[in-house]
Amino acid sequence: MINKKESSVELAYKKALDVIDKCSTKHGLYASAGKKAYRGVWSRDSNITLIGASFSSKNQEKIKEVFKRSLMTLAENQSKLGQIPNAVYGFNRKKIKVDFQSIDSSLWFILGEYYYKRKYGNELFNKHKKNIKKALVWLSYQDMEEDTLLEQLPTTDWQDAFPHKYGHTINTQALYYQVLSFADEKRKQKQLKFNVDDKKDKKLWSGDFYYSYRWKNHNKYKEIGEWFDSLGNLLAIVFGLADEKKSQKIISYIESHNVNKPYPIRAIYPTIKKGSKYWEDYYLDCRAGIPHEYLNGGIWPYIGGFYVLALIKVKKFKEAEEELMKLAEANIKGNYPEWINPLNKKMYGKYQAWSAGMYIWAYESLKKRKVLI
């Protein structure tokens, strides 16, 4: 499958396993073994990482154990109403800190529970049945119109500092679509897909890709995020929300606008600049206030892993090999960085768990020439 770059691709795989080992603790998987601020169990980071790592043929006992610990930590700190924490941290203090204010944490927790069940058996899933049910009920109450489209407040998914998107976001709809698949809610799945693809005044499909978000219409004024949200669109492909025709259009958009250059893949395209209708002054509170930095068009290798999966899904295996090689290069150079500036290639953060887990997921899927789901 892999020729000249085989050594770098294989080396990146070994390093990915090392990173996950470094991030593994008795409390679960830390988001990073680098940044002190990331030394906690984040629902999205741990589940993305460990779903990917669970497909590895190596270190399975360790991966299984830290996967179990992560799900247990999250379940034990579930809110009274059923919300799964965004993060649990501060384990070295007298009292741990539990952070909520996110919608995708509950979605990724449910997905993690189902993947764990499929890979390792029913014992933990049966133990957490009440937690999963409560999380599903909590999510159902985020559906104001009861039309299967979940609503969210700004910065309540993985982009927790930028940009200002709200209402119906493609990232959340794609995740919920997969959750409904696991929960065997076919009718709701079908309704969600129709609303996202075709429902007048609600649909997210632009003709070339899914809008990042959409909310209310005010006659000629519409609340739509018209930029390209990479993760949301790639999740739509990987989880089957996007059909083959839409999937091909999304991939074509990425290629024609070089969103995957120099490494896969930029978080959004185009960048949001001061003076744009999407600008908020609070973006200046973090590096996202600078175009091509952090969430504002920076390259996130973990999303690059989803890009490789999307290419495999549409059977573009040659392109998937090329992108995996580029991903391997970036991950080796930056010791599994959090993000990369696409203009100067400067890398930020290291030992990032989800960059490692998604590399494994992409590698193993390409090896079998199918998305492992």
Buried (B, 14 or more C-beta within 10 A) or exposed (E): EBEEBEEBBEBBBEBBBBBBBBBBBEBBBBBBBBBEEBBBBBBBBBBBBBBBBBBBEEBBEBBBEBBBBBBBBBBEBBBEEBBBBBBBBBBEEEEBEBBBEBBBBBBBBBBBBBBBBBBBEEEBBEBBEEBBEBBBEBBEEBBEEEBBBBBBEBBBBBBBBBBBBBBBBBBBBBBBBBBBBBBEBEEBBEBBBBBBBEBEEBBBBBEBBBBBBBBEEEEEEEBBBEBBBBBBBBBBBBBBBBEEEBBBBBBEBBEEBEBBBBBBBBBBBBBBEEEEEBBBEBBEEBBBBBBBBBBBBBBBBBBBBBBBBBBBBBEBEEBBBBBBBBBBBBBBBBBBBBBBBBEEEEBBBBBBBBBBBBBBBBBBBBBEEEBBB
